[in-house]
Amino acid sequence: MRLSDDMVAADLHHLGYDDAAASGPADEVDADAVRAGLLDDAHVDRAVESLWPRLAPGDLVRMLLTERRLGGTPRRHV
């Protein structure tokens, strides 16, 4: 067991989670349920949109043809 595993185990013990650890992360988390919950979460949707704006195909083609960045400012040629 690595040092980080020992530290996590100690933290979990402190929080009252003394059950035996699962054999791996996939055994502990239902990824499909997490994904479904995140897809329906408006807060997560806004956070993702602020980092990676959605691009419609037409907007992307227009941006490429007019040499504009995602933020709307023209690209500078160096």
All heavy atoms as a GROMACS GRO file, in nm:
protein
  593
    1MET      N    1   0.085  -0.118   0.000
    1MET     CA    2   0.000   0.000   0.000
    1MET      C    3   0.089   0.124   0.000
    1MET      O    4   0.187   0.131   0.071
    1MET     CB    5  -0.091  -0.002   0.123
    1MET     CG    6  -0.201   0.102   0.112
    1MET     SD    7  -0.310   0.108   0.256
    1MET     CE    8  -0.417  -0.028   0.230
    2ARG      N    9   0.054   0.221  -0.085
    2ARG     CA   10   0.133   0.343  -0.094
    2ARG      C   11   0.096   0.440   0.018
    2ARG      O   12  -0.007   0.426   0.083
    2ARG     CB   13   0.108   0.410  -0.229
    2ARG     CG   14   0.154   0.325  -0.345
    2ARG     CD   15   0.130   0.392  -0.475
    2ARG     NE   16  -0.005   0.450  -0.479
    2ARG     CZ   17  -0.063   0.492  -0.588
    2ARG    NH1   18  -0.002   0.487  -0.701
    2ARG    NH2   19  -0.185   0.542  -0.585
    3LEU      N   20   0.180   0.539   0.036
    3LEU     CA   21   0.159   0.639   0.140
    3LEU      C   22   0.026   0.710   0.120
    3LEU      O   23  -0.048   0.731   0.216
    3LEU     CB   24   0.274   0.740   0.140
    3LEU     CG   25   0.263   0.855   0.241
    3LEU    CD1   26   0.257   0.799   0.384
    3LEU    CD2   27   0.379   0.950   0.226
    4SER      N   28  -0.008   0.746  -0.006
    4SER     CA   29  -0.134   0.815  -0.030
    4SER      C   30  -0.253   0.728   0.007
    4SER      O   31  -0.353   0.776   0.058
    4SER     CB   32  -0.144   0.860  -0.176
    4SER     OG   33  -0.137   0.749  -0.263
    5ASP      N   34  -0.243   0.596  -0.018
    5ASP     CA   35  -0.350   0.504   0.021
    5ASP      C   36  -0.366   0.503   0.173
    5ASP      O   37  -0.478   0.502   0.225
    5ASP     CB   38  -0.320   0.363  -0.028
    5ASP     CG   39  -0.326   0.351  -0.179
    5ASP    OD1   40  -0.394   0.434  -0.243
    5ASP    OD2   41  -0.262   0.259  -0.232
    6ASP      N   42  -0.255   0.503   0.244
    6ASP     CA   43  -0.260   0.505   0.390
    6ASP      C   44  -0.324   0.634   0.440
    6ASP      O   45  -0.402   0.632   0.535
    6ASP     CB   46  -0.119   0.492   0.449
    6ASP     CG   47  -0.057   0.355   0.425
    6ASP    OD1   48  -0.133   0.258   0.403
    6ASP    OD2   49   0.066   0.347   0.428
    7MET      N   50  -0.290   0.745   0.377
    7MET     CA   51  -0.347   0.873   0.419
    7MET      C   52  -0.497   0.877   0.394
    7MET      O   53  -0.574   0.922   0.479
    7MET     CB   54  -0.276   0.987   0.346
    7MET     CG   55  -0.130   1.002   0.387
    7MET     SD   56  -0.037   1.118   0.286
    7MET     CE   57  -0.127   1.267   0.302
    8VAL      N   58  -0.540   0.828   0.278
    8VAL     CA   59  -0.683   0.824   0.247
    8VAL      C   60  -0.755   0.732   0.343
    8VAL      O   61  -0.863   0.764   0.393
    8VAL     CB   62  -0.706   0.783   0.100
    8VAL    CG1   63  -0.852   0.754   0.074
    8VAL    CG2   64  -0.654   0.891   0.007
    9ALA      N   65  -0.696   0.617   0.370
    9ALA     CA   66  -0.757   0.523   0.463
    9ALA      C   67  -0.773   0.586   0.602
    9ALA      O   68  -0.877   0.569   0.667
    9ALA     CB   69  -0.674   0.395   0.471
   10ALA      N   70  -0.672   0.661   0.645
   10ALA     CA   71  -0.680   0.728   0.775
   10ALA      C   72  -0.790   0.833   0.775
   10ALA      O   73  -0.866   0.846   0.872
   10ALA     CB   74  -0.545   0.790   0.810
   11ASP      N   75  -0.801   0.908   0.666
   11ASP     CA   76  -0.907   1.009   0.656
   11ASP      C   77  -1.044   0.944   0.657
   11ASP      O   78  -1.137   0.993   0.724
   11ASP     CB   79  -0.890   1.093   0.530
   11ASP     CG   80  -0.774   1.190   0.538
   11ASP    OD1   81  -0.729   1.220   0.651
   11ASP    OD2   82  -0.728   1.235   0.432
   12LEU      N   83  -1.060   0.836   0.583
   12LEU     CA   84  -1.189   0.766   0.580
   12LEU      C   85  -1.223   0.710   0.718
   12LEU      O   86  -1.339   0.717   0.761
   12LEU     CB   87  -1.187   0.654   0.476
   12LEU     CG   88  -1.185   0.701   0.331
   12LEU    CD1   89  -1.167   0.581   0.238
   12LEU    CD2   90  -1.311   0.778   0.297
   13HIS      N   91  -1.123   0.658   0.787
   13HIS     CA   92  -1.145   0.608   0.922
   13HIS      C   93  -1.192   0.721   1.014
   13HIS      O   94  -1.285   0.705   1.091
   13HIS     CB   95  -1.018   0.543   0.977
   13HIS     CG   96  -1.030   0.498   1.118
   13HIS    ND1   97  -1.100   0.385   1.154
   13HIS    CD2   98  -0.984   0.553   1.233
   13HIS    CE1   99  -1.096   0.373   1.285
   13HIS    NE2  100  -1.026   0.473   1.335
   14HIS      N  101  -1.127   0.835   1.002
   14HIS     CA  102  -1.163   0.952   1.082
   14HIS      C  103  -1.307   0.997   1.054
   14HIS      O  104  -1.378   1.042   1.143
   14HIS     CB  105  -1.066   1.066   1.055
   14HIS     CG  106  -1.095   1.191   1.131
   14HIS    ND1  107  -1.075   1.201   1.267
   14HIS    CD2  108  -1.147   1.310   1.092
   14HIS    CE1  109  -1.113   1.321   1.307
   14HIS    NE2  110  -1.155   1.389   1.203
   15LEU      N  111  -1.351   0.980   0.930
   15LEU     CA  112  -1.488   1.019   0.893
   15LEU      C  113  -1.590   0.911   0.926
   15LEU      O  114  -1.709   0.931   0.908
   15LEU     CB  115  -1.494   1.051   0.743
   15LEU     CG  116  -1.416   1.175   0.700
   15LEU    CD1  117  -1.410   1.181   0.547
   15LEU    CD2  118  -1.481   1.300   0.756
   16GLY      N  119  -1.543   0.797   0.973
   16GLY     CA  120  -1.635   0.691   1.013
   16GLY      C  121  -1.662   0.587   0.906
   16GLY      O  122  -1.755   0.508   0.919
   17TYR      N  123  -1.584   0.586   0.802
   17TYR     CA  124  -1.600   0.487   0.696
   17TYR      C  125  -1.497   0.376   0.717
   17TYR      O  126  -1.391   0.376   0.658
   17TYR     CB  127  -1.582   0.550   0.558
   17TYR     CG  128  -1.690   0.650   0.525
   17TYR    CD1  129  -1.665   0.786   0.536
   17TYR    CD2  130  -1.814   0.608   0.485
   17TYR    CE1  131  -1.764   0.878   0.506
   17TYR    CE2  132  -1.914   0.698   0.455
   17TYR     CZ  133  -1.888   0.834   0.466
   17TYR     OH  134  -1.986   0.924   0.437
   18ASP      N  135  -1.530   0.282   0.803
   18ASP     CA  136  -1.436   0.177   0.838
   18ASP      C  137  -1.455   0.049   0.758
   18ASP      O  138  -1.385  -0.049   0.780
   18ASP     CB  139  -1.447   0.143   0.987
   18ASP     CG  140  -1.396   0.256   1.073
   18ASP    OD1  141  -1.305   0.328   1.028
   18ASP    OD2  142  -1.446   0.273   1.185
   19ASP      N  143  -1.550   0.047   0.666
   19ASP     CA  144  -1.573  -0.074   0.587
   19ASP      C  145  -1.451  -0.104   0.503
   19ASP      O  146  -1.375  -0.015   0.466
   19ASP     CB  147  -1.694  -0.057   0.497
   19ASP     CG  148  -1.823  -0.041   0.576
   19ASP    OD1  149  -1.829  -0.089   0.690
   19ASP    OD2  150  -1.915   0.019   0.522
   20ALA      N  151  -1.436  -0.229   0.466
   20ALA     CA  152  -1.323  -0.268   0.381
   20ALA      C  153  -1.335  -0.198   0.247
   20ALA      O  154  -1.444  -0.186   0.191
   20ALA     CB  155  -1.322  -0.419   0.363
   21ALA      N  156  -1.224  -0.153   0.198
   21ALA     CA  157  -1.224  -0.083   0.069
   21ALA      C  158  -1.255  -0.180  -0.044
   21ALA      O  159  -1.223  -0.298  -0.036
   21ALA     CB  160  -1.088  -0.019   0.046
   22ALA      N  161  -1.319  -0.130  -0.147
   22ALA     CA  162  -1.346  -0.211  -0.264
   22ALA      C  163  -1.214  -0.239  -0.336
   22ALA      O  164  -1.114  -0.175  -0.310
   22ALA     CB  165  -1.443  -0.139  -0.356
   23SER      N  166  -1.217  -0.332  -0.428
   23SER     CA  167  -1.092  -0.369  -0.495
   23SER      C  168  -1.045  -0.263  -0.593
   23SER      O  169  -0.930  -0.263  -0.631
   23SER     CB  170  -1.109  -0.503  -0.566
   23SER     OG  171  -1.211  -0.492  -0.665
   24GLY      N  172  -1.130  -0.173  -0.634
   24GLY     CA  173  -1.089  -0.069  -0.728
   24GLY      C  174  -1.197   0.037  -0.740
   24GLY      O  175  -1.309   0.019  -0.692
   25PRO      N  176  -1.163   0.151  -0.801
   25PRO     CA  177  -1.260   0.260  -0.813
   25PRO      C  178  -1.388   0.220  -0.885
   25PRO      O  179  -1.495   0.267  -0.851
   25PRO     CB  180  -1.184   0.367  -0.894
   25PRO     CG  181  -1.041   0.332  -0.880
   25PRO     CD  182  -1.035   0.184  -0.858
   26ALA      N  183  -1.379   0.132  -0.982
   26ALA     CA  184  -1.498   0.091  -1.057
   26ALA      C  185  -1.596   0.017  -0.966
   26ALA      O  186  -1.717   0.019  -0.992
   26ALA     CB  187  -1.458   0.005  -1.175
   27ASP      N  188  -1.547  -0.046  -0.862
   27ASP     CA  189  -1.635  -0.117  -0.770
   27ASP      C  190  -1.705  -0.021  -0.674
   27ASP      O  191  -1.806  -0.056  -0.615
   27ASP     CB  192  -1.555  -0.219  -0.688
   27ASP     CG  193  -1.497  -0.329  -0.775
   27ASP    OD1  194  -1.556  -0.358  -0.881
   27ASP    OD2  195  -1.392  -0.384  -0.737
   28GLU      N  196  -1.650   0.096  -0.658
   28GLU     CA  197  -1.703   0.192  -0.561
   28GLU      C  198  -1.802   0.290  -0.623
   28GLU      O  199  -1.885   0.345  -0.554
   28GLU     CB  200  -1.589   0.271  -0.498
   28GLU     CG  201  -1.491   0.185  -0.422
   28GLU     CD  202  -1.371   0.264  -0.375
   28GLU    OE1  203  -1.377   0.388  -0.375
   28GLU    OE2  204  -1.271   0.201  -0.339
   29VAL      N  205  -1.791   0.315  -0.753
   29VAL     CA  206  -1.869   0.420  -0.816
   29VAL      C  207  -1.947   0.364  -0.934
   29VAL      O  208  -1.894   0.290  -1.015
   29VAL     CB  209  -1.775   0.533  -0.867
   29VAL    CG1  210  -1.852   0.638  -0.942
   29VAL    CG2  211  -1.700   0.594  -0.751
   30ASP      N  212  -2.074   0.401  -0.941
   30ASP     CA  213  -2.156   0.366  -1.057
   30ASP      C  214  -2.141   0.481  -1.157
   30ASP      O  215  -2.209   0.583  -1.147
   30ASP     CB  216  -2.301   0.347  -1.016
   30ASP     CG  217  -2.390   0.309  -1.131
   30ASP    OD1  218  -2.343   0.304  -1.247
   30ASP    OD2  219  -2.509   0.285  -1.106
   31ALA      N  220  -2.048   0.465  -1.252
   31ALA     CA  221  -2.016   0.573  -1.346
   31ALA      C  222  -2.138   0.616  -1.427
   31ALA      O  223  -2.155   0.734  -1.454
   31ALA     CB  224  -1.903   0.529  -1.438
   32ASP      N  225  -2.223   0.522  -1.465
   32ASP     CA  226  -2.341   0.558  -1.544
   32ASP      C  227  -2.437   0.645  -1.463
   32ASP      O  228  -2.493   0.741  -1.515
   32ASP     CB  229  -2.414   0.432  -1.593
   32ASP     CG  230  -2.333   0.356  -1.696
   32ASP    OD1  231  -2.254   0.421  -1.770
   32ASP    OD2  232  -2.346   0.233  -1.703
   33ALA      N  233  -2.453   0.613  -1.335
   33ALA     CA  234  -2.541   0.694  -1.250
   33ALA      C  235  -2.483   0.834  -1.227
   33ALA      O  236  -2.556   0.933  -1.230
   33ALA     CB  237  -2.563   0.624  -1.115
   34VAL      N  238  -2.352   0.841  -1.209
   34VAL     CA  239  -2.286   0.972  -1.191
   34VAL      C  240  -2.302   1.054  -1.318
   34VAL      O  241  -2.339   1.171  -1.314
   34VAL     CB  242  -2.138   0.954  -1.154
   34VAL    CG1  243  -2.065   1.088  -1.158
   34VAL    CG2  244  -2.125   0.890  -1.017
   35ARG      N  245  -2.275   0.992  -1.432
   35ARG     CA  246  -2.286   1.062  -1.560
   35ARG      C  247  -2.429   1.113  -1.582
   35ARG      O  248  -2.450   1.228  -1.620
   35ARG     CB  249  -2.245   0.968  -1.674
   35ARG     CG  250  -2.238   1.036  -1.810
   35ARG     CD  251  -2.189   0.940  -1.919
   35ARG     NE  252  -2.053   0.893  -1.893
   35ARG     CZ  253  -2.022   0.769  -1.856
   35ARG    NH1  254  -2.114   0.676  -1.844
   35ARG    NH2  255  -1.896   0.736  -1.833
   36ALA      N  256  -2.527   1.029  -1.556
   36ALA     CA  257  -2.667   1.069  -1.573
   36ALA      C  258  -2.702   1.185  -1.481
   36ALA      O  259  -2.770   1.280  -1.522
   36ALA     CB  260  -2.759   0.950  -1.548
   37GLY      N  261  -2.654   1.179  -1.358
   37GLY     CA  262  -2.681   1.289  -1.263
   37GLY      C  263  -2.616   1.419  -1.305
   37GLY      O  264  -2.676   1.526  -1.292
   38LEU      N  265  -2.495   1.412  -1.359
   38LEU     CA  266  -2.425   1.533  -1.402
   38LEU      C  267  -2.488   1.592  -1.527
   38LEU      O  268  -2.492   1.714  -1.544
   38LEU     CB  269  -2.277   1.504  -1.426
   38LEU     CG  270  -2.196   1.470  -1.301
   38LEU    CD1  271  -2.055   1.432  -1.339
   38LEU    CD2  272  -2.197   1.584  -1.202
   39LEU      N  273  -2.538   1.507  -1.617
   39LEU     CA  274  -2.601   1.557  -1.740
   39LEU      C  275  -2.726   1.638  -1.711
   39LEU      O  276  -2.760   1.729  -1.785
   39LEU     CB  277  -2.634   1.440  -1.833
   39LEU     CG  278  -2.515   1.377  -1.905
   39LEU    CD1  279  -2.560   1.253  -1.982
   39LEU    CD2  280  -2.451   1.477  -1.999
   40ASP      N  281  -2.793   1.605  -1.602
   40ASP     CA  282  -2.917   1.674  -1.566
   40ASP      C  283  -2.896   1.789  -1.469
   40ASP      O  284  -2.991   1.854  -1.428
   40ASP     CB  285  -3.017   1.575  -1.505
   40ASP     CG  286  -3.064   1.472  -1.605
   40ASP    OD1  287  -3.061   1.502  -1.726
   40ASP    OD2  288  -3.103   1.362  -1.563
   41ASP      N  289  -2.772   1.816  -1.432
   41ASP     CA  290  -2.742   1.920  -1.332
   41ASP      C  291  -2.713   2.053  -1.402
   41ASP      O  292  -2.614   2.067  -1.473
   41ASP     CB  293  -2.622   1.876  -1.249
   41ASP     CG  294  -2.598   1.966  -1.130
   41ASP    OD1  295  -2.602   2.090  -1.146
   41ASP    OD2  296  -2.573   1.913  -1.020
   42ALA      N  297  -2.800   2.152  -1.380
   42ALA     CA  298  -2.786   2.282  -1.445
   42ALA      C  299  -2.658   2.353  -1.402
   42ALA      O  300  -2.596   2.425  -1.482
   42ALA     CB  301  -2.907   2.370  -1.414
   43HIS      N  302  -2.615   2.334  -1.278
   43HIS     CA  303  -2.492   2.399  -1.230
   43HIS      C  304  -2.369   2.344  -1.304
   43HIS      O  305  -2.280   2.420  -1.342
   43HIS     CB  306  -2.474   2.380  -1.079
   43HIS     CG  307  -2.582   2.442  -0.998
   43HIS    ND1  308  -2.596   2.578  -0.986
   43HIS    CD2  309  -2.682   2.388  -0.925
   43HIS    CE1  310  -2.700   2.605  -0.910
   43HIS    NE2  311  -2.755   2.490  -0.871
   44VAL      N  312  -2.366   2.215  -1.322
   44VAL     CA  313  -2.255   2.154  -1.395
   44VAL      C  314  -2.258   2.200  -1.540
   44VAL      O  315  -2.155   2.233  -1.598
   44VAL     CB  316  -2.262   1.999  -1.386
   44VAL    CG1  317  -2.160   1.934  -1.479
   44VAL    CG2  318  -2.239   1.954  -1.242
   45ASP      N  319  -2.377   2.206  -1.598
   45ASP     CA  320  -2.390   2.250  -1.737
   45ASP      C  321  -2.336   2.392  -1.755
   45ASP      O  322  -2.261   2.419  -1.848
   45ASP     CB  323  -2.536   2.243  -1.780
   45ASP     CG  324  -2.554   2.270  -1.927
   45ASP    OD1  325  -2.492   2.199  -2.009
   45ASP    OD2  326  -2.630   2.364  -1.961
   46ARG      N  327  -2.370   2.482  -1.663
   46ARG     CA  328  -2.320   2.620  -1.672
   46ARG      C  329  -2.169   2.626  -1.653
   46ARG      O  330  -2.100   2.702  -1.721
   46ARG     CB  331  -2.390   2.709  -1.570
   46ARG     CG  332  -2.528   2.753  -1.614
   46ARG     CD  333  -2.583   2.865  -1.527
   46ARG     NE  334  -2.597   2.828  -1.388
   46ARG     CZ  335  -2.704   2.766  -1.336
   46ARG    NH1  336  -2.804   2.733  -1.414
   46ARG    NH2  337  -2.710   2.737  -1.209
   47ALA      N  338  -2.115   2.546  -1.561
   47ALA     CA  339  -1.971   2.545  -1.538
   47ALA      C  340  -1.896   2.495  -1.662
   47ALA      O  341  -1.796   2.555  -1.702
   47ALA     CB  342  -1.938   2.456  -1.417
   48VAL      N  343  -1.945   2.389  -1.722
   48VAL     CA  344  -1.881   2.337  -1.842
   48VAL      C  345  -1.893   2.438  -1.956
   48VAL      O  346  -1.796   2.464  -2.029
   48VAL     CB  347  -1.942   2.201  -1.882
   48VAL    CG1  348  -1.894   2.157  -2.019
   48VAL    CG2  349  -1.908   2.096  -1.777
   49GLU      N  350  -2.009   2.499  -1.971
   49GLU     CA  351  -2.030   2.599  -2.078
   49GLU      C  352  -1.936   2.718  -2.060
   49GLU      O  353  -1.888   2.773  -2.159
   49GLU     CB  354  -2.176   2.646  -2.076
   49GLU     CG  355  -2.208   2.754  -2.175
   49GLU     CD  356  -2.214   2.704  -2.319
   49GLU    OE1  357  -2.229   2.583  -2.341
   49GLU    OE2  358  -2.205   2.788  -2.409
   50SER      N  359  -1.907   2.756  -1.936
   50SER     CA  360  -1.817   2.870  -1.915
   50SER      C  361  -1.673   2.835  -1.953
   50SER      O  362  -1.597   2.923  -1.991
   50SER     CB  363  -1.825   2.918  -1.770
   50SER     OG  364  -1.762   2.824  -1.683
   51LEU      N  365  -1.637   2.708  -1.942
   51LEU     CA  366  -1.501   2.666  -1.977
   51LEU      C  367  -1.489   2.630  -2.125
   51LEU      O  368  -1.389   2.661  -2.190
   51LEU     CB  369  -1.460   2.545  -1.894
   51LEU     CG  370  -1.446   2.571  -1.745
   51LEU    CD1  371  -1.425   2.440  -1.670
   51LEU    CD2  372  -1.331   2.666  -1.717
   52TRP      N  373  -1.589   2.561  -2.176
   52TRP     CA  374  -1.587   2.513  -2.315
   52TRP      C  375  -1.720   2.547  -2.380
   52TRP      O  376  -1.814   2.468  -2.376
   52TRP     CB  377  -1.566   2.361  -2.320
   52TRP     CG  378  -1.438   2.318  -2.261
   52TRP    CD1  379  -1.314   2.334  -2.315
   52TRP    CD2  380  -1.420   2.252  -2.136
   52TRP    NE1  381  -1.220   2.282  -2.231
   52TRP    CE2  382  -1.282   2.231  -2.121
   52TRP    CE3  383  -1.506   2.209  -2.036
   52TRP    CZ2  384  -1.230   2.168  -2.010
   52TRP    CZ3  385  -1.454   2.147  -1.926
   52TRP    CH2  386  -1.317   2.127  -1.913
   53PRO      N  387  -1.729   2.666  -2.441
   53PRO     CA  388  -1.855   2.704  -2.505
   53PRO      C  389  -1.895   2.603  -2.612
   53PRO      O  390  -1.811   2.548  -2.682
   53PRO     CB  391  -1.824   2.840  -2.570
   53PRO     CG  392  -1.700   2.887  -2.504
   53PRO     CD  393  -1.626   2.766  -2.456
   54ARG      N  394  -2.026   2.580  -2.621
   54ARG     CA  395  -2.075   2.489  -2.724
   54ARG      C  396  -2.060   2.553  -2.860
   54ARG      O  397  -2.082   2.672  -2.877
   54ARG     CB  398  -2.222   2.457  -2.699
   54ARG     CG  399  -2.242   2.365  -2.582
   54ARG     CD  400  -2.388   2.326  -2.568
   54ARG     NE  401  -2.405   2.241  -2.454
   54ARG     CZ  402  -2.426   2.284  -2.331
   54ARG    NH1  403  -2.435   2.412  -2.307
   54ARG    NH2  404  -2.439   2.200  -2.231
   55LEU      N  405  -2.023   2.474  -2.956
   55LEU     CA  406  -2.007   2.524  -3.092
   55LEU      C  407  -2.109   2.456  -3.182
   55LEU      O  408  -2.112   2.334  -3.190
   55LEU     CB  409  -1.867   2.495  -3.145
   55LEU     CG  410  -1.752   2.568  -3.078
   55LEU    CD1  411  -1.621   2.519  -3.135
   55LEU    CD2  412  -1.766   2.718  -3.098
   56ALA      N  413  -2.188   2.536  -3.247
   56ALA     CA  414  -2.277   2.484  -3.349
   56ALA      C  415  -2.194   2.473  -3.477
   56ALA      O  416  -2.102   2.552  -3.498
   56ALA     CB  417  -2.395   2.577  -3.370
   57PRO      N  418  -2.223   2.376  -3.562
   57PRO     CA  419  -2.143   2.361  -3.684
   57PRO      C  420  -2.132   2.490  -3.765
   57PRO      O  421  -2.024   2.525  -3.812
   57PRO     CB  422  -2.216   2.252  -3.761
   57PRO     CG  423  -2.290   2.174  -3.657
   57PRO     CD  424  -2.326   2.274  -3.551
   58GLY      N  425  -2.243   2.561  -3.780
   58GLY     CA  426  -2.240   2.686  -3.856
   58GLY      C  427  -2.152   2.791  -3.792
   58GLY      O  428  -2.080   2.864  -3.861
   59ASP      N  429  -2.158   2.800  -3.660
   59ASP     CA  430  -2.073   2.896  -3.589
   59ASP      C  431  -1.925   2.864  -3.606
   59ASP      O  432  -1.842   2.953  -3.624
   59ASP     CB  433  -2.107   2.899  -3.440
   59ASP     CG  434  -2.246   2.952  -3.411
   59ASP    OD1  435  -2.302   3.022  -3.499
   59ASP    OD2  436  -2.298   2.923  -3.302
   60LEU      N  437  -1.893   2.736  -3.602
   60LEU     CA  438  -1.753   2.695  -3.618
   60LEU      C  439  -1.702   2.729  -3.758
   60LEU      O  440  -1.594   2.786  -3.774
   60LEU     CB  441  -1.737   2.546  -3.591
   60LEU     CG  442  -1.597   2.490  -3.606
   60LEU    CD1  443  -1.499   2.560  -3.512
   60LEU    CD2  444  -1.597   2.341  -3.580
   61VAL      N  445  -1.781   2.699  -3.860
   61VAL     CA  446  -1.740   2.730  -3.998
   61VAL      C  447  -1.725   2.880  -4.015
   61VAL      O  448  -1.628   2.929  -4.072
   61VAL     CB  449  -1.841   2.672  -4.099
   61VAL    CG1  450  -1.813   2.723  -4.239
   61VAL    CG2  451  -1.836   2.520  -4.095
   62ARG      N  452  -1.821   2.957  -3.963
   62ARG     CA  453  -1.815   3.103  -3.973
   62ARG      C  454  -1.690   3.156  -3.903
   62ARG      O  455  -1.620   3.242  -3.954
   62ARG     CB  456  -1.942   3.165  -3.912
   62ARG     CG  457  -1.959   3.310  -3.936
   62ARG     CD  458  -2.096   3.366  -3.893
   62ARG     NE  459  -2.178   3.288  -3.802
   62ARG     CZ  460  -2.270   3.196  -3.841
   62ARG    NH1  461  -2.287   3.168  -3.968
   62ARG    NH2  462  -2.342   3.132  -3.752
   63MET      N  463  -1.659   3.102  -3.785
   63MET     CA  464  -1.541   3.144  -3.711
   63MET      C  465  -1.414   3.115  -3.791
   63MET      O  466  -1.324   3.198  -3.801
   63MET     CB  467  -1.534   3.073  -3.576
   63MET     CG  468  -1.416   3.112  -3.491
   63MET     SD  469  -1.399   3.010  -3.345
   63MET     CE  470  -1.347   2.856  -3.419
   64LEU      N  471  -1.408   2.996  -3.848
   64LEU     CA  472  -1.289   2.960  -3.925
   64LEU      C  473  -1.275   3.044  -4.051
   64LEU      O  474  -1.165   3.084  -4.089
   64LEU     CB  475  -1.294   2.811  -3.962
   64LEU     CG  476  -1.280   2.716  -3.843
   64LEU    CD1  477  -1.305   2.573  -3.888
   64LEU    CD2  478  -1.145   2.728  -3.777
   65LEU      N  479  -1.386   3.073  -4.117
   65LEU     CA  480  -1.380   3.151  -4.240
   65LEU      C  481  -1.349   3.298  -4.215
   65LEU      O  482  -1.289   3.364  -4.299
   65LEU     CB  483  -1.512   3.139  -4.318
   65LEU     CG  484  -1.538   3.001  -4.377
   65LEU    CD1  485  -1.676   2.998  -4.442
   65LEU    CD2  486  -1.430   2.961  -4.476
   66THR      N  487  -1.390   3.350  -4.101
   66THR     CA  488  -1.363   3.490  -4.071
   66THR      C  489  -1.240   3.506  -3.984
   66THR      O  490  -1.206   3.616  -3.942
   66THR     CB  491  -1.484   3.556  -4.001
   66THR    OG1  492  -1.510   3.487  -3.879
   66THR    CG2  493  -1.605   3.554  -4.090
   67GLU      N  494  -1.172   3.394  -3.955
   67GLU     CA  495  -1.052   3.394  -3.872
   67GLU      C  496  -1.074   3.467  -3.740
   67GLU      O  497  -0.996   3.551  -3.698
   67GLU     CB  498  -0.934   3.456  -3.947
   67GLU     CG  499  -0.893   3.374  -4.068
   67GLU     CD  500  -0.763   3.422  -4.126
   67GLU    OE1  501  -0.682   3.477  -4.050
   67GLU    OE2  502  -0.743   3.403  -4.246
   68ARG      N  503  -1.182   3.432  -3.674
   68ARG     CA  504  -1.211   3.490  -3.543
   68ARG      C  505  -1.196   3.383  -3.436
   68ARG      O  506  -1.218   3.265  -3.459
   68ARG     CB  507  -1.351   3.547  -3.539
   68ARG     CG  508  -1.366   3.664  -3.636
   68ARG     CD  509  -1.504   3.721  -3.636
   68ARG     NE  510  -1.530   3.820  -3.535
   68ARG     CZ  511  -1.477   3.940  -3.527
   68ARG    NH1  512  -1.385   3.977  -3.613
   68ARG    NH2  513  -1.512   4.023  -3.433
   69ARG      N  514  -1.158   3.427  -3.318
   69ARG     CA  515  -1.144   3.336  -3.205
   69ARG      C  516  -1.281   3.310  -3.144
   69ARG      O  517  -1.378   3.378  -3.175
   69ARG     CB  518  -1.055   3.397  -3.098
   69ARG     CG  519  -0.912   3.408  -3.140
   69ARG     CD  520  -0.831   3.441  -3.019
   69ARG     NE  521  -0.720   3.526  -3.059
   69ARG     CZ  522  -0.641   3.584  -2.974
   69ARG    NH1  523  -0.659   3.571  -2.847
   69ARG    NH2  524  -0.542   3.658  -3.016
   70LEU      N  525  -1.286   3.216  -3.052
   70LEU     CA  526  -1.412   3.184  -2.986
   70LEU      C  527  -1.468   3.304  -2.911
   70LEU      O  528  -1.587   3.322  -2.903
   70LEU     CB  529  -1.393   3.068  -2.887
   70LEU     CG  530  -1.364   2.933  -2.951
   70LEU    CD1  531  -1.343   2.829  -2.842
   70LEU    CD2  532  -1.478   2.892  -3.041
   71GLY      N  533  -1.383   3.388  -2.856
   71GLY     CA  534  -1.429   3.503  -2.781
   71GLY      C  535  -1.478   3.616  -2.869
   71GLY      O  536  -1.526   3.718  -2.821
   72GLY      N  537  -1.466   3.604  -3.000
   72GLY     CA  538  -1.516   3.705  -3.090
   72GLY      C  539  -1.413   3.805  -3.137
   72GLY      O  540  -1.442   3.893  -3.215
   73THR      N  541  -1.290   3.794  -3.089
   73THR     CA  542  -1.188   3.889  -3.131
   73THR      C  543  -1.111   3.834  -3.250
   73THR      O  544  -1.086   3.714  -3.256
   73THR     CB  545  -1.090   3.918  -3.016
   73THR    OG1  546  -1.030   3.797  -2.975
   73THR    CG2  547  -1.160   3.984  -2.899
   74PRO      N  548  -1.073   3.919  -3.343
   74PRO     CA  549  -0.998   3.870  -3.460
   74PRO      C  550  -0.864   3.813  -3.418
   74PRO      O  551  -0.803   3.857  -3.321
   74PRO     CB  552  -0.978   3.995  -3.546
   74PRO     CG  553  -1.074   4.096  -3.495
   74PRO     CD  554  -1.103   4.062  -3.352
   75ARG      N  555  -0.818   3.712  -3.491
   75ARG     CA  556  -0.685   3.657  -3.467
   75ARG      C  557  -0.580   3.754  -3.517
   75ARG      O  558  -0.599   3.818  -3.618
   75ARG     CB  559  -0.668   3.526  -3.542
   75ARG     CG  560  -0.716   3.409  -3.466
   75ARG     CD  561  -0.659   3.285  -3.529
   75ARG     NE  562  -0.770   3.212  -3.585
   75ARG     CZ  563  -0.757   3.109  -3.665
   75ARG    NH1  564  -0.638   3.071  -3.702
   75ARG    NH2  565  -0.860   3.046  -3.709
   76ARG      N  566  -0.472   3.763  -3.445
   76ARG     CA  567  -0.360   3.846  -3.490
   76ARG      C  568  -0.260   3.757  -3.560
   76ARG      O  569  -0.221   3.654  -3.508
   76ARG     CB  570  -0.294   3.915  -3.370
   76ARG     CG  571  -0.382   4.017  -3.306
   76ARG     CD  572  -0.321   4.088  -3.192
   76ARG     NE  573  -0.184   4.049  -3.160
   76ARG     CZ  574  -0.121   4.083  -3.051
   76ARG    NH1  575  -0.181   4.156  -2.962
   76ARG    NH2  576   0.003   4.046  -3.029
   77HIS      N  577  -0.220   3.797  -3.674
   77HIS     CA  578  -0.118   3.720  -3.747
   77HIS      C  579   0.018   3.773  -3.706
   77HIS      O  580   0.046   3.891  -3.713
   77HIS     CB  581  -0.136   3.736  -3.898
   77HIS     CG  582  -0.263   3.677  -3.945
   77HIS    ND1  583  -0.278   3.542  -3.964
   77HIS    CD2  584  -0.383   3.733  -3.975
   77HIS    CE1  585  -0.401   3.517  -4.005
   77HIS    NE2  586  -0.467   3.631  -4.012
   78VAL      N  587   0.103   3.684  -3.661
   78VAL     CA  588   0.235   3.723  -3.612
   78VAL      C  589   0.338   3.700  -3.721
   78VAL      O  590   0.336   3.612  -3.798
   78VAL     CB  591   0.273   3.644  -3.486
   78VAL    CG1  592   0.408   3.686  -3.436
   78VAL    CG2  593   0.168   3.662  -3.380
   0.00000   0.00000   0.00000
